[in-house]
Amino acid sequence: MDLNDTARVRQPRDPVEYRLATITDITYSTPHTTHIRDLRLSFPTGENCTYTPAEIVACTRTDDHAALVAAFTDACRSLRDACRIAHDYDEQINTDIIGLLLAIHGTVKTRLGITLDPATLDPATLDAPADPEQATS
């Protein structure tokens, strides 16, 4: 890792540490080595904290994008499953869940440029044949 690289704390202890930070200072073990002892991170909130290399991981906006897509996909999968259960339990809950799904779908499409396809929310269905007859032949 180098100065001005972006990084994230591996195990955040507070809300600030979840944010993507910039490496602003590197302390080496001795003046004539490349072994890093500490890295100073600057968070978007203005806070600065020092960590050991083991406590942080290099991370970019692209990594954040992928993490957000994965998180929203998981959320949609859970809400879809809840919707199936709620359908027989309480029609109003079912309607509310559909509203949440539509809101997430719209946000992901407009903010992340991704269209979440309900047919591909389950990893198992990605490799499954579309035609049930193909599965038995």
N, C-alpha and C positions, 0 to 999 in steps of 0.2 A: 504494500500500500504506500501511496505517496501523498504529499501535501495536495490539498484541494480535491482528492478523491472523495467519493461519498461512501458512507458506511452506516451500518445499523447495529445497535446493541443486540447481542444474541439472546439475552434473557432480560428484557426490560423490567425495571422495578417500579417505574412510575410512567404516567402518560407521555411525558416529554421524550422518554427513551424509545418510544415506539416510532418516533419521527426519523426521517432520513437526515443524517447529519453530514457535515463536511469536516474532513481532517484538516486542522489548522496548525498543529504542531506535532513533531515527532521527537521523542527523547530516546537516544541510543544508549546501550549499556556502557560503552566507553567511546571516547572521541574517534577511535580508529576501527570501528566495527560497523557492520550493517545489522546487527542484532537489535531489534526494537524493544525497548523496555516499556514505554508508555506512548499512547496516542491521545492527543487532545481533540475532542470533537466539539464543533459548534452546531447547535441545533437552531432551527428556524425561529424558535421562541427567544433567542438571544442568550440562552444558557450555554455554558461551556463546562464540559466534564472530561476527566482524564480516565482512560481505561487501558488495560493490558491488551496486547494483540489477541489473546484468547477470548476476550470478552466482546469483541466486535467482529463483524463480517463485512467484507466489501459488498456494496449493494448499489444498484443504479435505478433510475426511473423505470427502465425496462423491467427490472426485477419487480418493482412495485406494481407495474401494470399486470404482470403475470400473476402476482399474489392476489391482486384485486379481482381479476377474472376468476381465479380458483375459488376465492371466498364467496363471490356472488353466485357462482355455479353451485357451490355447496348449499348456500342459502336457498336458492331456487329449488334444489332437489329436496331439501327438508320441508319447504313450504308446499311443494307439490304433493309430497307424501301426507302432510297434515291436511291438505285440501281434500284428499281422497278419504281420509278418516272423517273429517268434518262434514262431508257431503251427507252422510247418514246420521250424524250426531246433531247438527244444528245448521240450518240453511244460512243463517246470518253470519256465523263464523266462517262458513265456506265462502260467502260473498266477500267478507273482509279479507280473507286470505288471497282470493283472486285479485283483489285490489292491490295488495302488497306485491304479489307476483308481477302485475302489470307495471307498478311503479319501479321495481327493480329492473325489469326488462327495459323500460324506457331510459332509465339512468345509465345502464350499461351500454345501451346502443348509442346514446348521445354523448356521453362523457368518455367512454372507453373505445368506442367504435367497434363493438362486438355485438353480434346478434346471438343471444342464447336460444338454442333450438331445444325445445322440450324433448325431442326424440334422442338427443345426444347428451342428456344430463347424466345418464347412468353409464359408467365406463364399460360395463358388460355389453351394452347394446351397440357400442361402437364397432365391435368385431362380429356381432351376431348377423346371420343372414337375414335380409329383409323379408324373404319369402319363407314361411314355415316349412314348406315342402323341401326346400334346400337343406334344412337341418336334418331331415330324415333320410335323405338320399346319400 
